[in-house]
Amino acid sequence: MVTQERPSARDATGRHGTTAPENGVDKGSLLRMVERSRPRDVALVLSGGNALGAYHAGVFEVLHTQGIRPSWLVGASMGAITAALIAGNAPDDRIPRLRQFWEEATQQTGIGAPAPLKPRQYSNALHALLTLTWGRPGIFRHRLPGLWSALPWIPNDVALFDHTPLLDTLRRLVDFERLNGGETRFTVATVDVATGEEVFFDTQRQRVRPEHILASAAILPAFAPVEVEGRLLCDSGYTNNLPLDPLFEREPERDLLCIAADLFSLRAPRPASLDAVLERANDLIFASAGRRAIAGLAREYALRERLDPAGPAVTLLHVIYKAGADQLAAKSFDFSPSSIRDRWEAGRRDMTLGAERLGSLPPAQGRFVYESV
């Protein structure tokens, strides 16, 4: 790529994916990278992961601080909830809304975060157990008969928890008129339970409602699938937890910066306990589809580059949450204050590092550049 002059004010705001620095002050290396060379769109893809989703808030806070306004948000499960909180609020209200959501979701038990590793693990395990026992107000609650349906004399059920309280939270914290207004494109990923087909709802194609997001957060068998428009839909986590596909259904018309925030890592130390093995298995299930999608994009763009070297280029920054040693197999249900705070800070740290790496990339990197943090 050849460095050119800064885009016009019209190109540097709104739908084109960036905002110009206020008062002429450069806000960060990532904004410099976006503004140089040809006009570039910015997309943010957010994976699912329940309580791990505080990481997404930290990632977005750095983008917001650096003046980056994604023009397209794609999310699955908690990623869809986070994306709705962003797209469904005015720019100045987005960080406060994310903080409000996570403050309400955090389990305020009064139990601190012990410094030694083992006590911290016990504390996190206790918070996860309390969540599974009592649910989280505003997100999910217990369901009857739920687990009791496993007994032979109890009627059948299809889920352990009732996550319809999330509907009220979404209606309260998200302005769906703004979300569907077209300022920021919003796509939510689901799966058809009957056919296994991936189903995407997109504000450029239809009106997205709270029920669509509820369906995206319906991970089986914890939460019941949701019937929407005659189809029974659930969370896409098992099949496509990092939904990159909508961005590349058609070749982007111009250069694209895609920031993909992943809540599960393929890499981790060798497990040394049964809980660590369970955690590793969980991570591999939810992270593997993303790896295959990225490998497929690399192959696709290698062919595109041979056919048209000057065509639109894609830069993919993959920021990945790496759980600390205190995190256990039930980490997705750990809403303890210390864990939520640590995940938010991890998102800030990783996105800051990713922005620095992208900002220092030399020009002429080819049509597909992949960086991971």
Salt bridges, closest charged atoms under 4 A:
ASP11 OD1 - HIS16 ND1 2.99
GLU22 OE2 - LYS27 NZ 3.56
ASP26 OD2 - ARG32 NH1 3.42
GLU35 OE1 - ARG6 NE 3.15
ASP41 OD1 - ARG254 NH2 2.92
GLU61 OE2 - ARG99 NH2 3.15
GLU61 OE1 - ARG348 NH1 3.36
GLU104 OE1 - ARG172 NH2 2.95
ASP157 OD1 - ARG143 NE 2.98
ASP162 OD2 - ARG141 NE 2.96
ASP168 OD1 - ARG171 NH1 3.77
GLU177 OE2 - ARG207 NH2 2.57
GLU183 OE1 - ARG178 NH1 2.85
ASP192 OD2 - ARG231 NE 2.77
GLU197 OE1 - ARG231 NH2 2.62
ASP202 OD2 - ARG185 NH2 2.88
GLU211 OE2 - ARG171 NH2 3.15
GLU211 OE1 - ARG209 NE 3.55
GLU229 OE2 - ARG209 NH1 3.76
GLU229 OE2 - HIS212 NE2 3.33
GLU249 OE1 - ARG205 NH2 2.80
GLU251 OE1 - ARG304 NH1 2.94
GLU251 OE2 - ARG367 NH2 2.56
ASP255 OD1 - ARG38 NH2 2.78
ASP262 OD2 - HIS318 NE2 3.03
GLU279 OE2 - LYS331 NZ 2.92
ASP283 OD2 - ARG280 NH2 3.63
ASP283 OD1 - LYS331 NZ 3.04
GLU300 OE2 - ARG304 NH2 2.69
ASP326 OD2 - ARG120 NH2 3.47
ASP334 OD2 - ARG343 NH2 3.65
ASP342 OD2 - ARG120 NH2 2.76
ASP342 OD1 - ARG341 NE 3.92
GLU345 OE1 - ARG348 NE 3.52
ASP350 OD1 - ARG349 NE 3.81
